[in-house]
């Protein structure tokens, strides 16, 4: 086990993290759209309302669950023509309760213990910011070479021994922050030397590729995707199936892709377009209002209640040419070749190094990367890699 996991604590990762601002269950979907756009990972934590004054500090007991951009788009797509009313709906009506996604931990919790929690499904750690770690050799570590760090403020702790407990600052006790899996991986990428030679190994050799990915055919209704998307990562591949049964990825429907989109336009598209047509324009954030005609899809999504299909929308204005009559006759493969640019999903090869994939995910703030076969040139999908897969890989392989 690398020493970086044993000699660092959760408090090391809180430096520079902003103070937690709770998003109440009583807020509207419209407020959630703004909050998700400003969030760091395309999702926000929803909390039960605090009791009357004096307001207690944040607590994991009041945490309800996570709300993603995909949750909002799917909710608006199902709302159909009544989207304006849907935007005023309290988020308590659409957030899926899952308190296991967040856990409150002490700043002195070892990093290896935090990694184990996240490997078990915890996405965020609620950490108090009022504790400051003091030491000589490692400023922010509670442990160094197996010993408690010397406490430089022992006189303020009632005469207890220097080595018995960490020092505390005079900051208020209600200052908290949230650490995500991205924060942990961002910390680890700064410690690649301590993890060597693991970071230079391929993701296939360290077992970081998840083979049980979710997918949907490009010709299927986009609305079907919301019933197939897993919770972690919140993504489904849009594929074309070859004659031999392999999948060629042309895009994905995910919370990450919809993070900063026009939610109303994306909801209309999800309710009316095929999955292939949806991913072609899901990344295009044009601002010119257009009338998007309803396009035929191979299988019926039923009555989605999406209202008048000629309702002006701002969906994919920059690539609006593909909605022409001629484009209706094109295959999804042809559309992919024409509009491959901005709608292309983030991919890597199964031979890519673990360090390269970590850097790719962090640089794009992506929650996942699709893995393709390096021996083929047609984007044949072999799996997916997420933050959880990375954490599993770096902890299960011994390092010198």
RODO-2510 file (C-alpha; in nm, 4 decimals, decimal comma):
residues 400
     n   res          X          Y          Z
     1     x     0,0000     0,0000     0,0000
     2     x     0,1415     0,3420    -0,0968
     3     x     0,2396     0,5598     0,1969
     4     x     0,0411     0,8475     0,0485
     5     x    -0,2758     0,6669     0,1606
     6     x    -0,1501     0,6046     0,5128
     7     x     0,0229     0,9349     0,5907
     8     x    -0,2482     1,1689     0,4624
     9     x    -0,5875     1,2505     0,6054
    10     x    -0,9099     1,3902     0,4670
    11     x    -0,8193     1,7305     0,6117
    12     x    -0,5373     1,7528     0,3569
    13     x    -0,7888     1,7766     0,0761
    14     x    -1,0012     2,0565     0,2224
    15     x    -0,7505     2,3320     0,1498
    16     x    -0,9088     2,5845    -0,0827
    17     x    -1,2460     2,4112    -0,0835
    18     x    -1,5359     2,6588    -0,0581
    19     x    -1,7732     2,6477     0,2328
    20     x    -2,0782     2,4300     0,1810
    21     x    -2,3923     2,6125     0,0673
    22     x    -2,6965     2,3941     0,1165
    23     x    -2,9598     2,3569    -0,1542
    24     x    -3,2975     2,3107     0,0110
    25     x    -3,5631     2,0613    -0,0964
    26     x    -3,8084     2,3519    -0,1050
    27     x    -3,6233     2,5231    -0,3920
    28     x    -3,7725     2,5034    -0,7405
    29     x    -3,6486     2,3190    -1,0462
    30     x    -3,5674     2,6566    -1,2003
    31     x    -3,3343     2,7332    -0,9091
    32     x    -3,1833     2,3849    -0,9428
    33     x    -3,0985     2,4520    -1,3083
    34     x    -2,8953     2,7555    -1,2055
    35     x    -2,7302     2,5726    -0,9157
    36     x    -2,6328     2,2720    -1,1288
    37     x    -2,4810     2,5002    -1,3909
    38     x    -2,2656     2,6596    -1,1209
    39     x    -2,1723     2,3278    -0,9581
    40     x    -1,8397     2,1549    -1,0045
    41     x    -1,9668     1,8204    -1,1343
    42     x    -2,3095     1,8691    -1,2909
    43     x    -2,4945     1,7630    -0,9758
    44     x    -2,6050     1,9204    -0,6494
    45     x    -2,6746     1,7822    -0,3045
    46     x    -3,0307     1,8385    -0,1817
    47     x    -3,0924     1,8923     0,1909
    48     x    -3,3956     1,8958     0,4128
    49     x    -3,4861     2,2377     0,5417
    50     x    -3,3151     2,3445     0,8616
    51     x    -3,5251     2,3878     1,1768
    52     x    -3,5970     2,7353     1,3050
    53     x    -3,3229     2,9529     1,4520
    54     x    -3,0724     2,8977     1,5881
    55     x    -2,9861     2,7081     1,2703
    56     x    -2,7844     2,3916     1,3310
    57     x    -2,4705     2,3173     1,1291
    58     x    -2,4901     2,0934     0,8217
    59     x    -2,5478     1,7313     0,9040
    60     x    -2,5510     1,4141     0,6973
    61     x    -2,8821     1,3313     0,8670
    62     x    -3,0517     1,6083     0,6689
    63     x    -2,9023     1,5044     0,3349
    64     x    -3,1613     1,3642     0,0912
    65     x    -2,9801     1,2801    -0,2311
    66     x    -2,8090     1,4104    -0,5444
    67     x    -2,9868     1,5893    -0,8272
    68     x    -2,8199     1,5827    -1,1695
    69     x    -2,8733     1,7694    -1,4932
    70     x    -3,0060     1,4486    -1,6485
    71     x    -3,2670     1,4188    -1,3720
    72     x    -3,3916     1,7671    -1,4547
    73     x    -3,3980     1,7136    -1,8334
    74     x    -3,5811     1,3814    -1,7924
    75     x    -3,8363     1,5427    -1,5584
    76     x    -3,9019     1,8253    -1,8035
    77     x    -3,9267     1,5808    -2,0954
    78     x    -4,1973     1,3859    -1,9127
    79     x    -4,3757     1,7103    -1,8232
    80     x    -4,4394     1,7754    -2,1929
    81     x    -4,6234     2,0971    -2,2763
    82     x    -4,6513     2,1974    -1,9117
    83     x    -4,2807     2,2716    -1,8732
    84     x    -4,3331     2,6202    -1,7308
    85     x    -4,5279     2,4740    -1,4413
    86     x    -4,2670     2,2005    -1,4073
    87     x    -3,9949     2,4620    -1,3626
    88     x    -4,1790     2,5858    -1,0526
    89     x    -4,1983     2,2370    -0,9000
    90     x    -4,0078     2,1851    -0,5715
    91     x    -3,7043     1,9646    -0,6213
    92     x    -3,8297     1,7398    -0,3406
    93     x    -4,0686     1,5908    -0,5976
    94     x    -3,7966     1,4686    -0,8340
    95     x    -3,4825     1,4039    -0,6280
    96     x    -3,4337     1,0344    -0,5548
    97     x    -3,3671     0,9858    -0,1804
    98     x    -3,0305     0,8174    -0,1313
    99     x    -2,8610     0,9261     0,1935
   100     x    -2,5800     0,6724     0,1418
   101     x    -2,4229     0,8998    -0,1221
   102     x    -2,2889     1,1358     0,1461
   103     x    -2,1078     1,0615     0,4708
   104     x    -1,9878     1,2979     0,7405
   105     x    -1,6280     1,2293     0,8441
   106     x    -1,3747     1,3823     1,0793
   107     x    -1,0889     1,5782     0,9172
   108     x    -0,8490     1,3321     1,0815
   109     x    -0,9915     1,0353     0,8891
   110     x    -0,7144     0,8552     0,7034
   111     x    -0,7192     0,8904     0,3275
   112     x    -0,7202     0,5128     0,2841
   113     x    -1,0387     0,4905     0,4932
   114     x    -1,2010     0,7649     0,2855
   115     x    -1,1121     0,5743    -0,0322
   116     x    -1,2787     0,2621     0,1028
   117     x    -1,5967     0,4600     0,1727
   118     x    -1,6023     0,5958    -0,1813
   119     x    -1,5385     0,2514    -0,3264
   120     x    -1,8511     0,1359    -0,1406
   121     x    -2,0689     0,4026    -0,3062
   122     x    -2,0156     0,7244    -0,1079
   123     x    -1,9798     1,0119    -0,3548
   124     x    -1,9256     1,3048    -0,1196
   125     x    -1,7617     1,3472     0,2189
   126     x    -1,8931     1,6164     0,4515
   127     x    -1,5910     1,7554     0,6374
   128     x    -1,5705     2,0212     0,9083
   129     x    -1,3370     2,3070     0,8154
   130     x    -1,2775     2,4368     1,1687
   131     x    -0,9876     2,2029     1,2447
   132     x    -0,6369     2,3039     1,1436
   133     x    -0,3628     2,0430     1,1484
   134     x    -0,0297     2,1625     1,2911
   135     x     0,2972     1,9795     1,2490
   136     x     0,6595     2,0056     1,1495
   137     x     0,7411     1,7473     0,8827
   138     x     0,3962     1,7229     0,7236
   139     x     0,1938     2,0305     0,7855
   140     x    -0,1508     1,8816     0,7282
   141     x    -0,1087     1,5165     0,8239
   142     x    -0,2231     1,3776     1,1566
   143     x     0,0141     1,0815     1,1150
   144     x     0,3777     1,0831     1,0143
   145     x     0,5912     0,7697     1,0257
   146     x     0,3251     0,6044     1,2401
   147     x     0,3222     0,8735     1,5119
   148     x     0,0809     1,1517     1,6014
   149     x     0,2050     1,4907     1,4923
   150     x     0,3191     1,7290     1,7624
   151     x     0,0487     1,9690     1,8731
   152     x     0,1662     2,3277     1,8875
   153     x    -0,1451     2,4525     2,0674
   154     x    -0,1544     2,2118     2,3610
   155     x    -0,2039     2,4915     2,6097
   156     x    -0,5497     2,5640     2,4676
   157     x    -0,6649     2,2034     2,4983
   158     x    -0,6936     2,1742     2,8738
   159     x    -0,3406     2,0502     2,9340
   160     x    -0,3718     1,7314     2,7308
   161     x    -0,0630     1,5685     2,5894
   162     x     0,0790     1,7096     2,2653
   163     x     0,0549     1,3745     2,0918
   164     x    -0,2977     1,2839     2,1970
   165     x    -0,5052     1,4985     1,9637
   166     x    -0,4865     1,7517     1,6815
   167     x    -0,4966     2,1228     1,7384
   168     x    -0,8124     2,3185     1,6715
   169     x    -0,8552     2,6675     1,5397
   170     x    -1,0919     2,9395     1,6527
   171     x    -1,3051     2,9048     1,3403
   172     x    -1,6807     2,8556     1,3923
   173     x    -1,7941     2,4953     1,4268
   174     x    -2,0518     2,5254     1,1471
   175     x    -1,8019     2,5648     0,8628
   176     x    -1,8191     2,2571     0,6394
   177     x    -1,7153     2,1625     0,2897
   178     x    -1,7872     1,8685     0,0605
   179     x    -1,5181     1,6525    -0,0967
   180     x    -1,6003     1,4555    -0,4100
   181     x    -1,4276     1,1644    -0,5787
   182     x    -1,2898     1,4134    -0,8287
   183     x    -1,1170     1,5957    -0,5416
   184     x    -0,9557     1,2691    -0,4316
   185     x    -0,8342     1,1822    -0,7817
   186     x    -0,7065     1,5380    -0,8275
   187     x    -0,5070     1,4937    -0,5072
   188     x    -0,3726     1,1566    -0,6211
   189     x    -0,2565     1,2879    -0,9569
   190     x    -0,0235     1,5162    -0,7645
   191     x     0,1248     1,2085    -0,5949
   192     x     0,1963     0,9953    -0,9008
   193     x     0,5558     0,9441    -0,7952
   194     x     0,4428     0,7753    -0,4741
   195     x     0,2170     0,5442    -0,6769
   196     x     0,4789     0,4428    -0,9366
   197     x     0,4870     0,2308    -1,1452
   198     x     0,1069     0,1917    -1,1326
   199     x     0,0164     0,5197    -1,3118
   200     x     0,2104     0,4149    -1,6231
   201     x     0,0320     0,0808    -1,6462
   202     x    -0,2519     0,0411    -1,8961
   203     x    -0,6058     0,0631    -1,7648
   204     x    -0,6734    -0,2888    -1,8916
   205     x    -0,3768    -0,4373    -1,7037
   206     x    -0,4843    -0,2820    -1,3710
   207     x    -0,8486    -0,3851    -1,4136
   208     x    -0,9863    -0,0309    -1,4270
   209     x    -1,2267    -0,0905    -1,7170
   210     x    -1,5905    -0,1493    -1,6318
   211     x    -1,7348    -0,3922    -1,8863
   212     x    -2,0973    -0,3741    -1,7689
   213     x    -2,1804    -0,0437    -1,9338
   214     x    -2,5303     0,0723    -2,0238
   215     x    -2,6159     0,1410    -2,3875
   216     x    -2,9039     0,2261    -2,6166
   217     x    -2,9369     0,1879    -2,9924
   218     x    -2,9088     0,5104    -3,1900
   219     x    -3,2434     0,4426    -3,3590
   220     x    -3,4307     0,4054    -3,0270
   221     x    -3,6245     0,6959    -2,8741
   222     x    -3,4015     0,9138    -2,6588
   223     x    -3,6668     0,9064    -2,3868
   224     x    -3,6030     0,5340    -2,3367
   225     x    -3,2532     0,6153    -2,2112
   226     x    -3,3769     0,7573    -1,8811
   227     x    -3,5050     0,4126    -1,7789
   228     x    -3,1704     0,2437    -1,8511
   229     x    -2,9105     0,4861    -1,7187
   230     x    -2,7271     0,3600    -1,4079
   231     x    -2,6682     0,5846    -1,1095
   232     x    -2,2897     0,5610    -1,1246
   233     x    -2,1702     0,6830    -1,3588
   234     x    -2,4866     0,8573    -1,4734
   235     x    -2,4278     0,7832    -1,8415
   236     x    -2,5503     0,5601    -2,1223
   237     x    -2,3707     0,5013    -2,4509
   238     x    -2,5548     0,5618    -2,7779
   239     x    -2,4345     0,2915    -3,0141
   240     x    -2,4733     0,1250    -3,3499
   241     x    -2,4586    -0,2541    -3,3289
   242     x    -2,2460    -0,4274    -3,5917
   243     x    -2,3398    -0,7561    -3,7547
   244     x    -2,1010    -0,9434    -3,5236
   245     x    -2,2651    -0,7885    -3,2183
   246     x    -2,0023    -0,5303    -3,1213
   247     x    -2,1016    -0,1740    -3,0423
   248     x    -1,9739     0,1374    -3,2155
   249     x    -2,0209     0,4408    -2,9920
   250     x    -2,1468     0,7618    -3,1525
   251     x    -2,2234     0,9606    -2,8377
   252     x    -2,3626     0,9375    -2,4884
   253     x    -2,6545     1,0660    -2,2861
   254     x    -2,5231     1,1661    -1,9471
   255     x    -2,5407     1,4210    -1,6696
   256     x    -2,1970     1,5421    -1,7761
   257     x    -2,3026     1,6111    -2,1377
   258     x    -2,6151     1,7973    -2,0238
   259     x    -2,4364     1,9894    -1,7492
   260     x    -2,4600     2,3386    -1,9012
   261     x    -2,7120     2,2860    -2,1790
   262     x    -3,0410     2,4619    -2,2526
   263     x    -3,2577     2,2403    -2,0333
   264     x    -3,5923     2,3169    -2,1976
   265     x    -3,4529     2,2575    -2,5453
   266     x    -3,2826     1,9361    -2,4373
   267     x    -3,6059     1,8177    -2,2752
   268     x    -3,7993     1,8775    -2,5973
   269     x    -3,5354     1,6871    -2,7936
   270     x    -3,5381     1,3975    -2,5482
   271     x    -3,9142     1,3656    -2,5812
   272     x    -3,9214     1,3858    -2,9612
   273     x    -3,5936     1,2642    -3,1124
   274     x    -3,4147     0,9362    -3,1436
   275     x    -3,1087     0,8775    -2,9279
   276     x    -2,8781     0,9193    -3,2274
   277     x    -3,0371     1,2486    -3,3281
   278     x    -3,0303     1,3667    -2,9673
   279     x    -2,6565     1,3172    -2,9157
   280     x    -2,5721     1,4862    -3,2446
   281     x    -2,6980     1,8161    -3,1092
   282     x    -2,6832     1,7745    -2,7324
   283     x    -2,3541     1,9637    -2,7138
   284     x    -2,4557     2,2548    -2,9346
   285     x    -2,5590     2,5505    -2,7197
   286     x    -2,6737     2,7929    -2,9873
   287     x    -2,8934     3,0850    -2,8859
   288     x    -3,0921     3,1520    -3,2018
   289     x    -3,4563     3,0427    -3,1596
   290     x    -3,5570     2,7855    -3,4204
   291     x    -3,8548     2,5658    -3,4905
   292     x    -3,7483     2,2037    -3,4739
   293     x    -3,9783     1,9624    -3,6595
   294     x    -4,0507     1,6223    -3,5121
   295     x    -3,8357     1,3516    -3,6678
   296     x    -3,9383     0,9885    -3,7200
   297     x    -3,7773     0,7247    -3,5010
   298     x    -3,7673     0,3505    -3,5420
   299     x    -3,9721     0,2600    -3,2353
   300     x    -4,2528     0,4557    -3,0797
   301     x    -4,2011     0,6210    -2,7425
   302     x    -4,5732     0,6407    -2,6921
   303     x    -4,7589     0,9558    -2,5971
   304     x    -4,4958     1,1641    -2,4190
   305     x    -4,7181     1,4665    -2,3914
   306     x    -4,4487     1,6813    -2,5414
   307     x    -4,7025     1,9180    -2,6885
   308     x    -4,6787     2,0950    -3,0251
   309     x    -4,3657     1,9811    -3,2059
   310     x    -4,3358     2,3189    -3,3789
   311     x    -4,2851     2,4986    -3,0497
   312     x    -3,9779     2,7266    -3,0854
   313     x    -3,6706     2,5833    -2,9243
   314     x    -3,3038     2,6750    -2,9131
   315     x    -3,1836     2,3160    -2,9517
   316     x    -2,8815     2,2672    -3,1772
   317     x    -2,9155     2,5889    -3,3741
   318     x    -2,5606     2,5663    -3,5068
   319     x    -2,6220     2,2249    -3,6629
   320     x    -2,9823     2,2880    -3,7559
   321     x    -2,9134     2,1836    -4,1134
   322     x    -2,9354     1,8188    -4,0157
   323     x    -3,3053     1,8644    -3,9441
   324     x    -3,3796     1,9262    -4,3123
   325     x    -3,5895     1,6868    -4,5205
   326     x    -3,2785     1,5461    -4,6795
   327     x    -3,1280     1,4769    -4,3391
   328     x    -3,4359     1,2810    -4,2400
   329     x    -3,3392     1,0204    -4,4965
   330     x    -2,9778     0,9951    -4,3784
   331     x    -2,8577     0,7092    -4,1675
   332     x    -2,7326     0,7713    -3,8169
   333     x    -2,3865     0,6724    -3,9394
   334     x    -2,3935     0,9516    -4,1997
   335     x    -2,5059     1,2007    -3,9359
   336     x    -2,2194     1,0905    -3,7153
   337     x    -1,9671     1,1569    -3,9914
   338     x    -2,1103     1,5045    -4,0526
   339     x    -2,1454     1,6183    -3,6934
   340     x    -1,8734     1,4195    -3,5197
   341     x    -1,6999     1,7222    -3,3668
   342     x    -1,8671     1,8689    -3,0610
   343     x    -2,1016     1,5757    -2,9996
   344     x    -1,8211     1,3194    -2,9808
   345     x    -1,7985     1,1459    -2,6423
   346     x    -1,4749     1,1386    -2,4471
   347     x    -1,2984     0,8140    -2,5256
   348     x    -0,9672     0,6449    -2,4605
   349     x    -0,8055     0,3201    -2,5754
   350     x    -0,7840     0,0127    -2,3572
   351     x    -0,4061     0,0478    -2,3828
   352     x    -0,4083     0,4032    -2,2406
   353     x    -0,2171     0,4521    -1,9172
   354     x    -0,3990     0,5093    -1,5914
   355     x    -0,2266     0,8464    -1,5458
   356     x    -0,3357     0,9607    -1,8933
   357     x    -0,6992     0,8733    -1,8271
   358     x    -0,6897     1,0449    -1,4873
   359     x    -0,5522     1,3598    -1,6520
   360     x    -0,8132     1,3393    -1,9291
   361     x    -1,1026     1,3161    -1,6854
   362     x    -0,9741     1,5953    -1,4620
   363     x    -0,8912     1,8343    -1,7461
   364     x    -1,2422     1,8030    -1,8914
   365     x    -1,4199     1,7720    -1,5542
   366     x    -1,5696     1,4504    -1,6922
   367     x    -1,7288     1,1895    -1,4670
   368     x    -1,6393     0,9037    -1,7027
   369     x    -1,4528     0,8084    -2,0195
   370     x    -1,5648     0,5449    -2,2699
   371     x    -1,3023     0,2829    -2,3535
   372     x    -1,2569     0,1625    -2,7125
   373     x    -1,0549    -0,1169    -2,8681
   374     x    -0,7054     0,0019    -2,9607
   375     x    -0,6761    -0,2677    -3,2283
   376     x    -0,9700    -0,1295    -3,4262
   377     x    -1,0270     0,2135    -3,5786
   378     x    -1,4068     0,2217    -3,5727
   379     x    -1,4753     0,3250    -3,2101
   380     x    -1,5679    -0,0268    -3,1020
   381     x    -1,6756     0,0030    -2,7408
   382     x    -1,5255    -0,2287    -2,4798
   383     x    -1,6193    -0,0558    -2,1541
   384     x    -1,6216     0,2542    -1,9392
   385     x    -1,3951     0,3968    -1,6706
   386     x    -1,5194     0,6180    -1,3874
   387     x    -1,3732     0,7695    -1,0710
   388     x    -1,4758     0,4623    -0,8740
   389     x    -1,2860     0,2392    -1,1173
   390     x    -0,9755     0,4549    -1,0706
   391     x    -1,0006     0,4386    -0,6911
   392     x    -1,0374     0,0612    -0,7078
   393     x    -0,7303     0,0337    -0,9290
   394     x    -0,4978     0,2480    -0,7162
   395     x    -0,5886     0,0732    -0,3910
   396     x    -0,5903    -0,2914    -0,4926
   397     x    -0,2440    -0,2953    -0,6471
   398     x     0,0522    -0,2868    -0,4052
   399     x     0,3169    -0,0236    -0,4670
   400     x     0,6722    -0,0054    -0,3322
***
